[in-house]
Amino acid sequence: MPSFDVVSRVEMHELENALNNTRKAIATRYDFRNSPTELTHNAKDKKLHMVAADKMKMEALKEMFQSAAAARKIDLRTFDFKEIEPGASANVKRDVLVREGLEQETAKKAVRMIKDSKIKVQASIQGDELRVTGKQIDDLQAVMTLLRGADLGVPLQFVNMKK
């Protein structure tokens, strides 16, 4: 029976490229010279850590990172920017969560949309993925179109298409 998986993933090498491009942009900007600016990535915790001299530089750092990520075709809904906090020696810091996988609530919302559409497919939640199975490929493609049009708050990819 034909099926596919609905996932929300970030290509880590593209994220690293965006981080490196942002670091290069920081190094060339005059307003960031002699200013403690830091952008680190913890792949294990799926978290970015930003440090800047003040709130204005933090906002500039955020904008530079977002433009670099967009240039690398990373959906900006992937990032959850936390509040700016005071840091050591009058600096400010901010954590950014990298969201991967479908959260339970989002997956349930997608399953409800699929069932309400009356398309003859079955959708099941498998961890942080959603598996959609149906008898006809046209039905599966209709579900893909439905989910692309829905605003679930996370970027979706369709993988493992099996015929």
Contact map, one row per residue, 1 for C-alpha under 8 A:
1110000000000000000000000000000000000000000000000000000000000000000000000000000000000000000000000000000000000000000000000000000000001110000000000000000000000000011
1111000000000000000000000000000000000000000000000000000000000000000000000000000000000000000000000000000000000000000000000000000000001111100100000000000000000000111
1111100000000000000000000000000000000000000000000000000000000000000000000000000000000000000000000000000000000000000000000000000000111100000100000000000000000001111
0111110000000000000000000000000000000000000000000000000000000000000000000000000000000000000000000000000000000000000000000000000000111000000100000000000000000111110
0011111000000000000000000000000000000000000000000000000000000000000000000000000000000000000000000000000000000000000000000000000011110000000000000000000000000111100
0001111100000000000000000000000000000000000000000000000000000000000000000000000000000000000000000000000000000000000000000000000011110000000000000000000000011110000
0000111110000000000000000000000000000000000000000000000000000000000000000000000000000000000000000000110000000000000000000000000111000000000000000000000000011110000
0000011111000000000000000000000000000000000000000000000000000000000000000000000000000000000000000001110000000000000000000000000010000000000000000000000001111000000
0000001111100000000000000000000000000000000000000000000000000000000000000000000000000000000000000011100000000000000000000000000000000000000000000000000000111000000
0000000111110110000000000000000000000000000000000000000000000000000000000100010000000000000000000001000000000000000000000000000000000000000000000000000000000000000
0000000011111110000000000000000000000000000000000000000000000000000000000000000000000000000000000000000000000000000000000000000000000000000000000000000000000000000
0000000001111111000000000000000000000000000000000000000000000000000000000000000000000000000000000000000000000000000000000000000000000000000000000000000000000000000
0000000000111111100000000000000000000000000000000000000000000000000000000000000000000000000000000000000000000000000000000000000000000000000000000000000000000000000
0000000001111111110000000000000000000000000000000000000000000000000010010100000000000000000000000000000000000000000000000000000000000000000000000000000000000000000
0000000001111111111000000000000000000000000000000000000000000000000010010100000000000000000000000000000000000000000000000000000000000000000000000000000000000000000
0000000000011111111100000000000000000000000000000000000000000000000000000000000000000000000000000000000000000000000000000000000000000000000000000000000000000000000
0000000000001111111110000000000000000000000000000000000000000000000000010000000000000000000000000000000000000000000000000000000000000000000000000000000000000000000
0000000000000111111111000000000000000000000000000000000000000000100110110000000000000000000000000000000000000000000000000000000000000000000000000000000000000000000
0000000000000011111111100000000000000010000000000000000000000000100110000000000000000000000000000000000000000000000000000000000000000000000000000000000000000000000
0000000000000001111111110000000000000000000000000000000000000000000000000000000000000000000000000000000000000000000000000000000000000000000000000000000000000000000
0000000000000000111111111000000000000000000000000000000000000000000100000000000000000000000000000000000000000000000000000000000000000000000000000000000000000000000
0000000000000000011111111100000000000000000000000000000000001001100100000000000000000000000000000000000000000000000000000000000000000000000000000000000000000000000
0000000000000000001111111110000000000010000000000000000000000000000000000000000000000000000000000000000000000000000000000000000000000000000000000000000000000000000
0000000000000000000111111111000000000000000000000000000000000000000000000000000000000000000000000000000000000000000000000000000000000000000000000000000000000000000
0000000000000000000011111111100000000000000000000000000000000001000000000000000000000000000000000000000000000000000000000000000000000000000000000000000000000000000
0000000000000000000001111111100100001000000000000000000000001000000000000000000000000000000000000000000000000000000000000000000000000000000000000000000000000000000
0000000000000000000000111111100110000000000000000000000000000000000000000000000000000000000000000000000000000000000000000000000000000000000000000000000000000000000
0000000000000000000000011111110000000000000000000000000000000000000000000000000000000000000000000000000000000000000000000000000000000000000000000000000000000000000
0000000000000000000000001111111110000000000000000000000000000000000000000000000000000000000000000000000000000000000000000000000000000000000000000000000000000000000
0000000000000000000000000001111110000000000000000000000000000000000000000000000000000000000000000000000000000000000000000000000000000000000000000000000000000000000
0000000000000000000000000000111110000000000000000000000000000000000000000000000000000000000000000000000000000000000000000000000000000000000000000000000000000000000
0000000000000000000000000110111111111000000000000000000010000000000000000000000000000000000000000000000000000000000000000000000000000000000000000000000000000000000
0000000000000000000000000010111111100000000000000000000000000000000000000000000000000000000000000000000000000000000000000000000000000000000000000000000000000000000
0000000000000000000000000000000111110000000000000000000000000000000000000000000000000000000000000000000000000000000000000000000000000000000000000000000000000000000
0000000000000000000000000000000111111000000000000001100000000000000000000000000000000000000000000000000000000000000000000000000000000000000000000000000000000000000
0000000000000000000000000000000101111100000000000011100000000000000000000000000000000000001000000000000000000000000000000000000000000000000000000000000000000000000
0000000000000000000000000100000100111110000000000111100000000000000000000000000000000000000000000000000000000000000000000000000000000000000000000000000000000000000
0000000000000000000000000000000000011111000000001111000000000000000000000000000000000000000000000000000000000000000000000000000000000000000000000000000000000000000
0000000000000000001000100000000000001111100000011110000000000000000000000000000000000000000000000000000000000000000000000000000000000000000000000000000000000000000
0000000000000000000000000000000000000111110000011100000000000000000000000000000000000000000000000000000000000000000000000000000000000000000000000000000000000000000
0000000000000000000000000000000000000011111001111000000000000000000000000000000000000000000000000000000000000000000000000000000000000000000000000000000000000000000
0000000000000000000000000000000000000001111111111000000000000000000000000000000000000000000000000000000000000000000000000000000000000000000000000000000000000000000
0000000000000000000000000000000000000000111111100000000000000000000000000000000000000000000000000000000000000000000000000000000000000000000000000000000000000000000
0000000000000000000000000000000000000000011111100000000000000000000000000000000000000000000000000000000000000000000000000000000000000000000000000000000000000000000
0000000000000000000000000000000000000000011111100000000000000000000000000000000000000000000000000000000000000000000000000000000000000000000000000000000000000000000
0000000000000000000000000000000000000000111111110000000000000000000000000000000000000000000000001110000000000000000000000000000000000000000000000000000000000000000
0000000000000000000000000000000000000000111111111000000000000000000000000000000000000000000000111100000000000000000000000000000000000000000000000000000000000000000
0000000000000000000000000000000000000011110001111100000000000000000000000000000000000000000000111100000000000000000000000000000000000000000000000000000000000000000
0000000000000000000000000000000000000111110000111110000000000000000000000000000000000000000011110000000000000000000000000000000000000000000000000000000000000000000
0000000000000000000000000000000000001111000000011111000001000000000000000000000000000000000011110000000000000000000000000000000000000000000000000000000000000000000
0000000000000000000000000000000000011110000000001111100001000000000000000000000000000010001111000000000000000000000000000000000000000000000000000000000000000000000
0000000000000000000000000000000000111100000000000111111011001000000000000000000000000000001110000000000000000000000000000000000000000000000000000000000000000000000
0000000000000000000000000000000000111000000000000011111011000000000000000000000000000000011100000000000000000000000000000000000000000000000000000000000000000000000
0000000000000000000000000000000000000000000000000001111111000000000000000000000000000000011100000000000000000000000000000000000000000000000000000000000000000000000
0000000000000000000000000000000000000000000000000001111111100000000000000000000000010000000100000000000000000000000000000000000000000000000000000000000000000000000
0000000000000000000000000000000000000000000000000000011111110000000000000000000000000000000000000000000000000000000000000000000000000000000000000000000000000000000
0000000000000000000000000000000100000000000000000001111111111000000000000000000000000000000000000000000000000000000000000000000000000000000000000000000000000000000
0000000000000000000000000000000000000000000000000111111111111100000000000000000000000000000110000000000000000000000000000000000000000000000000000000000000000000000
0000000000000000000000000000000000000000000000000000001111111110000000000000000000000000000000000000000000000000000000000000000000000000000000000000000000000000000
0000000000000000000000000000000000000000000000000000000111111111000000000000000000000000000000000000000000000000000000000000000000000000000000000000000000000000000
0000000000000000000001000100000000000000000000000001000011111111100000000000000000000000000000000000000000000000000000000000000000000000000000000000000000000000000
0000000000000000000000000000000000000000000000000000000001111111110000000000000000000000000000000000000000000000000000000000000000000000000000000000000000000000000
0000000000000000000000000000000000000000000000000000000000111111111000000000000000000000000000000000000000000000000000000000000000000000000000000000000000000000000
0000000000000000000001001000000000000000000000000000000000011111111100000000000000000000000000000000000000000000000000000000000000000000000000000000000000000000000
0000000000000000011001000000000000000000000000000000000000001111111110000000000000000000000000000000000000000000000000000000000000000000000000000000000000000000000
0000000000000000000000000000000000000000000000000000000000000111111111000001000000000000000000000000000000000000000000000000000000000000000000000000000000000000000
0000000000000000000000000000000000000000000000000000000000000011111111100000000000000000000000000000000000000000000000000000000000000000000000000000000000000000000
0000000000000000011011000000000000000000000000000000000000000001111111110000000000000000000000000000000000000000000000000000000000000000000000000000000000000000000
0000000000000110011000000000000000000000000000000000000000000000111111111111000000000000000000000000000000000000000000000000000000000000000000000000000000000000000
0000000000000000000000000000000000000000000000000000000000000000011111111111000000000000000000000000000000000000000000000000000000000000000000000000000000000000000
0000000000000000010000000000000000000000000000000000000000000000001111111100000000000000000000000000000000000000000000000000000000000000000000000000000000000000000
0000000000000110110000000000000000000000000000000000000000000000000111111100000000000000000000000000000000000000000000000000000000000000000000000000000000000000000
0000000000000000000000000000000000000000000000000000000000000000000011111110000000000000000000000000000000000000000000000000000000000000000000000000000000000000000
0000000001000110000000000000000000000000000000000000000000000000000011111111010000000000000000000000000000000000000000000000000000000000000000000000000000000000000
0000000000000000000000000000000000000000000000000000000000000000000011001111110000000000000000000000000000000000000000000000000000000000000000000000000000100000000
0000000000000000000000000000000000000000000000000000000000000000010011000111111000000000000000000000000000000000000000000000000000000000000000000000000000000000000
0000000000000000000000000000000000000000000000000000000000000000000000000011111100000000000000000000000000000000000000000000000000000000000000000000000011100000000
0000000001000000000000000000000000000000000000000000000000000000000000000111111100000000000000000111000000000000000000000000000000000000000000000000000001100000000
0000000000000000000000000000000000000000000000000000000000000000000000000001111110000000000000011110000000000000000000000000000000000000000000000000000000000000000
0000000000000000000000000000000000000000000000000000000000000000000000000000111111000000000000011110000000000000000000000000000000000000000000000000000000000000000
0000000000000000000000000000000000000000000000000000000000000000000000000000001111100000000001111000000000000000000000000000000000000000000000000000000000000000000
0000000000000000000000000000000000000000000000000000000000000000000000000000000111110000000001111000000000000000000000000000000000000000000000000000000000000000000
0000000000000000000000000000000000000000000000000000000000000000000000000000000011111000000001100000000000000000000000000000000000000000000000000000000000000000000
0000000000000000000000000000000000000000000000000000001000000000000000000000000001111100000111100000000000000000000000000000000000000000000000000000000000000000000
0000000000000000000000000000000000000000000000000000000000000000000000000000000000111110000111000000000000000000000000000000000000000000000000000000000000000000000
0000000000000000000000000000000000000000000000000000000000000000000000000000000000011111011110000000000000000000000000000000000000000000000000000000000000000000000
0000000000000000000000000000000000000000000000000010000000000000000000000000000000001111111110000000000000000000000000000000000000000000000000000000000000000000000
0000000000000000000000000000000000000000000000000000000000000000000000000000000000000111111100000000000000000000000000000000000000000000000000000000000000000000000
0000000000000000000000000000000000000000000000000000000000000000000000000000000000000011111000000000000000000000000000000000000000000000000000000000000000000000000
0000000000000000000000000000000000000000000000000000110000000000000000000000000000000111111100000000000000000000000000000000000000000000000000000000000000000000000
0000000000000000000000000000000000010000000000000011110000000000000000000000000000000111111110000000000000000000000000000000000000000000000000000000000000000000000
0000000000000000000000000000000000000000000000000011111001000000000000000000000000011111011111000000000000000000000000000000000000000000000000000000000000000000000
0000000000000000000000000000000000000000000000001111000001000000000000000000000000011110001111100000000000000000000000000000000000000000000000000000000000000000000
0000000000000000000000000000000000000000000000001110000000000000000000000000000011111000000111110000000000000000000000000000000000000000000000000000000000000000000
0000000000000000000000000000000000000000000000111100000000000000000000000000000011110000000011111000000000000000000000000000000000000000000000000000000000000000000
0000000000000000000000000000000000000000000000111100000000000000000000000000001111000000000001111100000000000000000000000000000000000000000000000000000000000000000
0000000000000000000000000000000000000000000001110000000000000000000000000000001111000000000000111110000000000000000000000000000000000000000000000000000000000000000
0000000000000000000000000000000000000000000001110000000000000000000000000000011100000000000000011111000000000000000000000000000000000000000000000000000000000000000
0000000010000000000000000000000000000000000001000000000000000000000000000000011100000000000000001111100000000000000000000000000000000000000000000000000000000000000
0000000111000000000000000000000000000000000000000000000000000000000000000000010000000000000000000111110000000000000000000000000000000000000000000000000000000000000
0000001110000000000000000000000000000000000000000000000000000000000000000000000000000000000000000011111000000000000000000000000110000000000000000000000000000000000
0000001100000000000000000000000000000000000000000000000000000000000000000000000000000000000000000001111101100000000000000000000111000000000000000000000001000000000
0000000000000000000000000000000000000000000000000000000000000000000000000000000000000000000000000000111111100000000000000000000100000000000000000000000000000000000
0000000000000000000000000000000000000000000000000000000000000000000000000000000000000000000000000000011111110000000000000000000100000000000000000000000000000000000
0000000000000000000000000000000000000000000000000000000000000000000000000000000000000000000000000000001111111000000000000000000000000000000000000000000000000000000
0000000000000000000000000000000000000000000000000000000000000000000000000000000000000000000000000000011111111100000000000000000000000000000000000000000100000000000
0000000000000000000000000000000000000000000000000000000000000000000000000000000000000000000000000000011111111110000000000000100111000000000000000000000000000000000
0000000000000000000000000000000000000000000000000000000000000000000000000000000000000000000000000000000111111111000000000000100000000000000000000000000000000000000
0000000000000000000000000000000000000000000000000000000000000000000000000000000000000000000000000000000011111111100000000000000000000000000000000000000100000000000
0000000000000000000000000000000000000000000000000000000000000000000000000000000000000000000000000000000001111111110000000000000000000000000000000010000100000000000
0000000000000000000000000000000000000000000000000000000000000000000000000000000000000000000000000000000000111111111000000011000000000000000000000000000000000000000
0000000000000000000000000000000000000000000000000000000000000000000000000000000000000000000000000000000000011111111100000000000000000000000000000000000000000000000
0000000000000000000000000000000000000000000000000000000000000000000000000000000000000000000000000000000000001111111110000000000000000000000000000000000000000000000
0000000000000000000000000000000000000000000000000000000000000000000000000000000000000000000000000000000000000111111111101010000000000000000000100100000000000000000
0000000000000000000000000000000000000000000000000000000000000000000000000000000000000000000000000000000000000011111111100100000000000000000000000000000000000000000
0000000000000000000000000000000000000000000000000000000000000000000000000000000000000000000000000000000000000001111111000000000000000000000000000000000000000000000
0000000000000000000000000000000000000000000000000000000000000000000000000000000000000000000000000000000000000000111111100000000000000000000000000000000000000000000
0000000000000000000000000000000000000000000000000000000000000000000000000000000000000000000000000000000000000000011111110000000000000000000000000000000000000000000
0000000000000000000000000000000000000000000000000000000000000000000000000000000000000000000000000000000000000000011011111000000000000000001001100000000000000000000
0000000000000000000000000000000000000000000000000000000000000000000000000000000000000000000000000000000000000000000001111100000000000110001000000000000000000000000
0000000000000000000000000000000000000000000000000000000000000000000000000000000000000000000000000000000000000000010000111110000000011110001100000000000000000000000
0000000000000000000000000000000000000000000000000000000000000000000000000000000000000000000000000000000000000000001000011111000000011100000000000000000000000000000
0000000000000000000000000000000000000000000000000000000000000000000000000000000000000000000000000000000000000010010000001111100001111000000000000000000000000000000
0000000000000000000000000000000000000000000000000000000000000000000000000000000000000000000000000000000000000010000000000111110001110000000000000000000000000000000
0000000000000000000000000000000000000000000000000000000000000000000000000000000000000000000000000000000000110000000000000011111111100000000000000000000000000000000
0000000000000000000000000000000000000000000000000000000000000000000000000000000000000000000000000000000000000000000000000001111111100000000000000000000000000000000
0000000000000000000000000000000000000000000000000000000000000000000000000000000000000000000000000000000000000000000000000000111111000000000000000000000000000000000
0000001000000000000000000000000000000000000000000000000000000000000000000000000000000000000000000000111100100000000000000000111111000000000000000000000000000000000
0000111100000000000000000000000000000000000000000000000000000000000000000000000000000000000000000000110000100000000000000000111111100000000000000000000000000000000
0000111000000000000000000000000000000000000000000000000000000000000000000000000000000000000000000000010000100000000000000011111111110000000000000000000000000000000
0011110000000000000000000000000000000000000000000000000000000000000000000000000000000000000000000000000000000000000000000011110011111000000000000000000000000000000
0011110000000000000000000000000000000000000000000000000000000000000000000000000000000000000000000000000000000000000000001111000001111100000100000000000000000000000
1111000000000000000000000000000000000000000000000000000000000000000000000000000000000000000000000000000000000000000000001110000000111110000100000000000000000000000
1110000000000000000000000000000000000000000000000000000000000000000000000000000000000000000000000000000000000000000000011100000000011111101100000000000000000000000
1100000000000000000000000000000000000000000000000000000000000000000000000000000000000000000000000000000000000000000000011000000000001111101000000000000000000000000
0100000000000000000000000000000000000000000000000000000000000000000000000000000000000000000000000000000000000000000000000000000000000111111100000000000000000000000
0100000000000000000000000000000000000000000000000000000000000000000000000000000000000000000000000000000000000000000000000000000000000111111110000000000000000000001
0000000000000000000000000000000000000000000000000000000000000000000000000000000000000000000000000000000000000000000000000000000000000001111111000000000000000000000
0000000000000000000000000000000000000000000000000000000000000000000000000000000000000000000000000000000000000000000000111000000000000111111111100000000000000000000
0111000000000000000000000000000000000000000000000000000000000000000000000000000000000000000000000000000000000000000000001000000000011101111111110000000000000000000
0000000000000000000000000000000000000000000000000000000000000000000000000000000000000000000000000000000000000000000000000000000000000000111111111000000000000000000
0000000000000000000000000000000000000000000000000000000000000000000000000000000000000000000000000000000000000000000000100000000000000000011111111100000000000000000
0000000000000000000000000000000000000000000000000000000000000000000000000000000000000000000000000000000000000000010000100000000000000000001111111110000000000000000
0000000000000000000000000000000000000000000000000000000000000000000000000000000000000000000000000000000000000000000000000000000000000000000111111111000000000100000
0000000000000000000000000000000000000000000000000000000000000000000000000000000000000000000000000000000000000000000000000000000000000000000011111111100000000000000
0000000000000000000000000000000000000000000000000000000000000000000000000000000000000000000000000000000000000000010000000000000000000000000001111111110000000000000
0000000000000000000000000000000000000000000000000000000000000000000000000000000000000000000000000000000000000100000000000000000000000000000000111111111000000000000
0000000000000000000000000000000000000000000000000000000000000000000000000000000000000000000000000000000000000000000000000000000000000000000000011111111000010000000
0000000000000000000000000000000000000000000000000000000000000000000000000000000000000000000000000000000000000000000000000000000000000000000000001111111000000000000
0000000000000000000000000000000000000000000000000000000000000000000000000000000000000000000000000000000000000000000000000000000000000000000000000111111100000000000
0000000000000000000000000000000000000000000000000000000000000000000000000000000000000000000000000000000000000000000000000000000000000000000000000011111111000000000
0000000000000000000000000000000000000000000000000000000000000000000000000000000000000000000000000000000001001100000000000000000000000000000000000000011111100000000
0000000000000000000000000000000000000000000000000000000000000000000000000000100000000000000000000000000000000000000000000000000000000000000000000000001111100000000
0000000100000000000000000000000000000000000000000000000000000000000000000000110000000000000000000000010000000000000000000000000000000000000000000000001111110000000
0000000110000000000000000000000000000000000000000000000000000000000000000010110000000000000000000000000000000000000000000000000000000000000000000000000111111000000
0000011110000000000000000000000000000000000000000000000000000000000000000000000000000000000000000000000000000000000000000000000000000000000000000001000001111100000
0000011110000000000000000000000000000000000000000000000000000000000000000000000000000000000000000000000000000000000000000000000000000000000000000000000000111110000
0001111000000000000000000000000000000000000000000000000000000000000000000000000000000000000000000000000000000000000000000000000000000000000000010000000000011111100
0001111000000000000000000000000000000000000000000000000000000000000000000000000000000000000000000000000000000000000000000000000000000000000000000000000000001111100
0011100000000000000000000000000000000000000000000000000000000000000000000000000000000000000000000000000000000000000000000000000000000000000000000000000000000111110
0111100000000000000000000000000000000000000000000000000000000000000000000000000000000000000000000000000000000000000000000000000000000000000000000000000000000111111
1111000000000000000000000000000000000000000000000000000000000000000000000000000000000000000000000000000000000000000000000000000000000000000000000000000000000001111
1110000000000000000000000000000000000000000000000000000000000000000000000000000000000000000000000000000000000000000000000000000000000000100000000000000000000000111
